[in-house]
Amino acid sequence: MTIARAHHFVPQCYLASFAQGGKINVFDFESGKDPFSTNTKNVAQERDFNRIDSDDLPPDALESAYANFEGELAPVLKRLVSGAPCSEDDFSYILTLMGVLAVRNPRYRANFADFQNNARLKILAVQLSTKERWERQLARMRKDGYLEGVLDVPYETLKAQLEEGAFKFVTTTGEHARTELYALDNLINILAARTWRWVRASNDSGGFITSDHPVCLNWIRRPRGFAPLGYGLSGTTVYFPLSPNLAVIGEFDGPMEDLSADVYMVANFNRRILNNAKRQAYMADYKFRIFDGATLFGIEELVRRSRERAREAG
């Protein structure tokens, strides 16, 4: 049986709402290339992103579980995007989708991997601080059976390699998956506690866009000093586009009425989505607009500004 290796961290059934004929328009900030059109299967995916290593489960067990969820999600999205009323069960799928997108993405994985690597290097530095301490640690590991078949490396060699920065601890996809699944249920409950409003784009607005990190959390009014964002914090808004014509926004104890968004509201929404993207933005066409607080602009100006920033950074 063939095991799937290309795993999407943004579901194709979600991207399909922004596609035409199975193809989606892509703007890649990092490459600096012109926007292009491609099949949804070619974007927002990484090899073995959901792979797990288990004695009891196949390596694609988690990917298969996500695929089952997406199979149930797809008809819900199609109904809502086509204008059908949203039931409580339907919205539970939207909340779960937002939760999955928020916790399972390359940006958070990179941040978590860096944290794990730094923490483990500090622990190793303590263990290697003296030869006596290291030998006591080795003795405990041998007693517990962790070093069977492992060759001894002189303390001096390990100490020198640590100081030279030769070691890096890699977080496996299985470790990432455990952390994400542990956080997911709690996050869904937090999202469900918000008041959600439907936002419908006007016909002349240019429509909503999405990205490779489409669940966007922003302050309503930024507090003074250092204030890290969190999904459970009051005074914050979650923005999430569902299609070029439909989006949701959620706040704690916020207003409940649905919104009809004009070009400026949609363009301001799109600015937030772009700012939250890791690398790529996705759109149904190139009619969308961005509002930066002073200027309303489209794809040509977006490309120009992105290339200018890339030149300045390089």
C-alpha positions as CSV (number, residue, x, y, z in Angstrom):
1,M,0.0,0.0,0.0
2,T,1.4,3.4,-1.0
3,I,2.0,5.8,1.9
4,A,1.3,9.5,1.3
5,R,4.5,11.6,1.7
6,A,3.3,15.1,0.6
7,H,1.3,16.3,3.6
8,H,-0.6,19.6,3.5
9,F,-0.5,21.9,6.5
10,V,-3.3,24.0,4.9
11,P,-6.0,21.6,3.7
12,Q,-6.7,21.4,0.0
13,C,-10.5,21.5,0.7
14,Y,-10.0,24.9,2.3
15,L,-7.7,26.2,-0.5
16,A,-10.3,25.0,-3.0
17,S,-12.6,27.9,-1.9
18,F,-9.9,30.3,-3.3
19,A,-9.2,28.3,-6.5
20,Q,-10.8,28.2,-9.9
21,G,-10.7,24.9,-11.8
22,G,-8.5,23.4,-9.2
23,K,-5.8,26.1,-9.6
24,I,-5.0,28.8,-7.1
25,N,-3.0,32.0,-7.6
26,V,0.1,32.3,-5.5
27,F,2.4,35.2,-4.4
28,D,5.6,34.0,-2.8
29,F,7.3,36.7,-0.7
30,E,10.7,34.9,-0.4
31,S,11.3,34.0,-4.1
32,G,10.5,37.5,-5.3
33,K,9.1,36.0,-8.5
34,D,5.9,37.1,-10.3
35,P,2.7,35.7,-8.9
36,F,1.8,32.4,-10.5
37,S,-1.1,29.9,-10.8
38,T,-0.8,26.2,-9.8
39,N,-2.8,23.3,-8.5
40,T,-3.7,23.4,-4.9
41,K,-1.9,20.2,-4.3
42,N,1.4,22.0,-4.9
43,V,1.2,24.6,-2.2
44,A,1.1,24.6,1.6
45,Q,2.6,21.2,1.9
46,E,5.8,19.6,3.2
47,R,7.2,16.1,2.8
48,D,6.3,13.9,5.8
49,F,4.9,16.8,7.7
50,N,2.5,14.6,9.7
51,R,4.7,11.4,9.8
52,I,4.9,9.6,13.1
53,D,7.2,6.8,14.3
54,S,5.3,4.2,16.3
55,D,5.5,0.5,17.0
56,D,1.7,0.2,16.8
57,L,0.6,2.6,14.1
58,P,1.7,3.1,10.4
59,P,3.8,6.3,9.7
60,D,0.9,8.0,7.9
61,A,-1.7,7.3,10.6
62,L,-1.9,10.9,11.7
63,E,-2.0,12.1,8.0
64,S,-4.9,9.6,7.4
65,A,-6.8,11.0,10.5
66,Y,-6.4,14.5,9.2
67,A,-7.6,13.4,5.8
68,N,-10.7,11.8,7.4
69,F,-11.5,15.1,9.1
70,E,-10.9,17.1,5.9
71,G,-13.3,14.7,4.1
72,E,-16.0,15.7,6.5
73,L,-15.0,19.3,6.4
74,A,-15.1,19.7,2.6
75,P,-18.9,19.6,2.2
76,V,-19.4,21.9,5.1
77,L,-17.1,24.5,3.5
78,K,-18.9,24.1,0.1
79,R,-22.3,24.7,1.7
80,L,-21.2,27.8,3.7
81,V,-19.3,29.3,0.8
82,S,-22.4,28.9,-1.4
83,G,-24.5,30.8,1.0
84,A,-26.2,28.1,3.0
85,P,-27.1,28.8,6.7
86,C,-24.5,27.6,9.2
87,S,-25.6,25.1,11.9
88,E,-24.0,24.6,15.2
89,D,-22.4,21.4,13.9
90,D,-21.2,23.2,10.8
91,F,-19.5,25.9,12.9
92,S,-17.8,23.3,15.1
93,Y,-16.0,22.1,11.9
94,I,-14.9,25.7,11.3
95,L,-13.6,26.1,14.8
96,T,-11.7,22.8,14.5
97,L,-10.2,23.9,11.2
98,M,-9.1,27.2,12.7
99,G,-7.6,25.3,15.7
100,V,-5.7,22.9,13.4
101,L,-4.3,25.7,11.2
102,A,-3.3,27.7,14.3
103,V,-1.3,25.0,16.0
104,R,0.0,22.9,13.1
105,N,2.1,25.1,10.8
106,P,5.8,25.4,9.8
107,R,6.3,28.7,11.7
108,Y,5.3,27.4,15.1
109,R,7.2,24.1,14.4
110,A,10.4,26.1,13.7
111,N,9.9,28.2,16.9
112,F,9.2,25.1,19.0
113,A,12.2,23.3,17.5
114,D,14.5,26.2,18.2
115,F,13.2,26.3,21.8
116,Q,13.7,22.6,22.3
117,N,17.2,22.7,20.8
118,N,18.3,25.6,23.0
119,A,16.9,24.0,26.1
120,R,18.5,20.7,25.4
121,L,21.9,22.3,24.7
122,K,21.7,24.1,28.0
123,I,21.0,20.8,29.8
124,L,23.9,19.2,27.9
125,A,26.2,22.1,28.9
126,V,25.3,21.5,32.6
127,Q,26.0,17.8,32.2
128,L,29.3,18.4,30.6
129,S,30.3,21.2,33.0
130,T,32.8,18.8,34.7
131,K,34.2,15.5,33.9
132,E,33.0,14.0,37.2
133,R,29.4,15.1,36.6
134,W,29.5,13.7,33.0
135,E,30.8,10.3,34.2
136,R,28.1,10.1,36.8
137,Q,25.5,10.8,34.1
138,L,27.0,8.1,31.9
139,A,26.9,5.6,34.8
140,R,23.2,6.2,35.3
141,M,22.5,5.9,31.6
142,R,24.4,2.6,31.4
143,K,22.5,1.3,34.4
144,D,19.2,2.1,32.7
145,G,20.3,0.4,29.5
146,Y,20.4,3.5,27.3
147,L,23.9,3.1,26.0
148,E,23.9,-0.5,24.8
149,G,26.0,-0.7,21.6
150,V,27.0,3.0,21.8
151,L,30.7,3.7,21.6
152,D,32.3,5.8,24.3
153,V,33.4,9.3,23.2
154,P,36.1,11.0,25.3
155,Y,34.7,13.7,27.6
156,E,37.2,16.2,26.2
157,T,36.0,15.6,22.6
158,L,32.3,16.1,23.6
159,K,33.2,19.3,25.6
160,A,35.1,20.8,22.7
161,Q,32.4,20.0,20.2
162,L,29.7,21.6,22.4
163,E,31.8,24.7,22.7
164,E,32.3,24.8,18.9
165,G,28.5,24.6,18.3
166,A,28.7,21.2,16.7
167,F,25.6,19.8,18.3
168,K,22.0,20.3,17.3
169,F,19.0,18.6,18.7
170,V,16.3,17.9,16.1
171,T,12.6,17.7,17.1
172,T,10.9,14.9,15.2
173,T,7.6,15.3,13.5
174,G,6.2,12.9,16.0
175,E,7.2,15.2,18.9
176,H,5.6,18.1,17.0
177,A,2.4,16.2,16.5
178,R,2.1,15.3,20.2
179,T,2.6,18.9,21.2
180,E,0.0,20.1,18.6
181,L,-2.6,17.5,19.5
182,Y,-2.2,18.3,23.2
183,A,-2.8,22.0,22.5
184,L,-5.6,21.5,19.9
185,D,-8.5,20.6,22.2
186,N,-7.8,23.5,24.6
187,L,-7.5,26.0,21.7
188,I,-10.8,24.9,20.1
189,N,-12.5,25.5,23.5
190,I,-10.9,29.0,23.7
191,L,-12.0,29.8,20.1
192,A,-15.5,28.6,20.9
193,A,-15.7,31.1,23.8
194,R,-15.4,34.0,21.4
195,T,-18.3,35.8,19.8
196,W,-18.1,35.2,16.0
197,R,-19.4,37.3,13.2
198,W,-19.8,36.5,9.5
199,V,-18.2,39.1,7.2
200,R,-19.4,39.2,3.6
201,A,-17.3,41.0,1.0
202,S,-19.2,43.4,-1.2
203,N,-19.1,42.7,-5.0
204,D,-16.8,45.6,-5.7
205,S,-14.4,44.9,-2.9
206,G,-11.9,42.7,-4.7
207,G,-12.5,39.9,-2.2
208,F,-10.6,38.2,0.6
209,I,-7.3,36.4,0.2
210,T,-5.7,33.8,2.4
211,S,-2.2,32.5,3.1
212,D,0.0,29.7,4.4
213,H,-0.9,30.8,8.0
214,P,-4.4,32.1,7.6
215,V,-5.7,32.3,11.2
216,C,-4.7,35.8,12.2
217,L,-4.7,37.0,15.8
218,N,-4.3,40.7,16.4
219,W,-4.7,43.2,19.3
220,I,-7.8,45.4,19.2
221,R,-5.7,48.0,20.9
222,R,-2.1,47.1,21.6
223,P,-1.2,47.4,25.4
224,R,1.9,49.4,26.4
225,G,5.2,47.6,26.9
226,F,5.9,44.0,26.0
227,A,2.6,42.1,25.6
228,P,2.7,38.7,23.9
229,L,-0.4,37.7,22.0
230,G,-2.5,34.8,23.0
231,Y,-5.8,33.3,21.8
232,G,-7.2,33.3,25.3
233,L,-6.5,37.1,25.9
234,S,-9.3,39.6,25.9
235,G,-8.8,42.7,23.8
236,T,-7.8,40.5,20.7
237,T,-9.5,39.7,17.5
238,V,-9.2,36.5,15.4
239,Y,-9.5,37.0,11.6
240,F,-10.1,34.0,9.3
241,P,-11.1,34.1,5.6
242,L,-13.2,31.2,4.3
243,S,-13.5,32.3,0.6
244,P,-13.1,35.4,-1.5
245,N,-16.6,36.4,-0.4
246,L,-16.8,35.1,3.2
247,A,-14.8,35.4,6.4
248,V,-15.3,35.3,10.2
249,I,-14.0,37.5,13.0
250,G,-14.1,36.6,16.7
251,E,-13.7,38.6,19.9
252,F,-14.5,37.9,23.5
253,D,-17.8,39.6,24.4
254,G,-17.7,41.3,21.1
255,P,-20.6,42.4,18.9
256,M,-22.8,39.8,17.3
257,E,-24.2,41.3,14.1
258,D,-22.9,40.1,10.8
259,L,-21.0,42.6,8.6
260,S,-21.1,43.6,5.0
261,A,-17.5,44.7,4.1
262,D,-16.7,47.4,1.6
263,V,-13.4,47.6,-0.3
264,Y,-11.6,49.3,2.5
265,M,-12.7,46.9,5.2
266,V,-11.8,43.9,3.0
267,A,-8.5,45.5,2.0
268,N,-7.7,46.1,5.7
269,F,-8.6,42.5,6.4
270,N,-6.3,41.4,3.6
271,R,-3.4,43.4,5.1
272,R,-3.7,41.5,8.3
273,I,-3.7,38.2,6.4
274,L,-0.6,39.2,4.5
275,N,1.2,40.3,7.6
276,N,0.5,37.0,9.2
277,A,1.7,34.9,6.3
278,K,4.9,32.9,6.6
279,R,5.9,32.8,3.0
280,Q,2.9,32.7,0.6
281,A,-0.4,34.4,0.0
282,Y,-3.2,32.7,-2.0
283,M,-6.0,34.3,-4.0
284,A,-8.7,33.5,-6.5
285,D,-7.7,36.3,-8.8
286,Y,-5.7,39.5,-8.9
287,K,-8.6,41.8,-8.2
288,F,-8.0,41.9,-4.4
289,R,-6.9,45.1,-2.7
290,I,-4.7,45.9,0.3
291,F,-5.1,49.0,2.6
292,D,-2.0,50.0,4.6
293,G,-3.8,52.8,6.5
294,A,-2.9,55.4,3.8
295,T,-3.0,53.8,0.4
296,L,-5.3,51.3,-1.3
297,F,-3.3,49.1,-3.7
298,G,-3.3,45.8,-5.6
299,I,-1.0,43.0,-6.8
300,E,1.4,45.2,-8.8
301,E,2.2,47.4,-5.9
302,L,2.4,44.5,-3.5
303,V,5.0,42.8,-5.7
304,R,7.0,46.1,-6.0
305,R,7.0,46.6,-2.3
306,S,8.0,43.0,-1.5
307,R,10.9,43.2,-4.0
308,E,12.1,46.5,-2.6
309,R,12.1,45.1,1.0
310,A,14.0,42.0,-0.3
311,R,16.6,44.2,-1.8
312,E,17.0,46.3,1.3
313,A,17.3,43.1,3.5
314,G,19.8,41.6,1.1
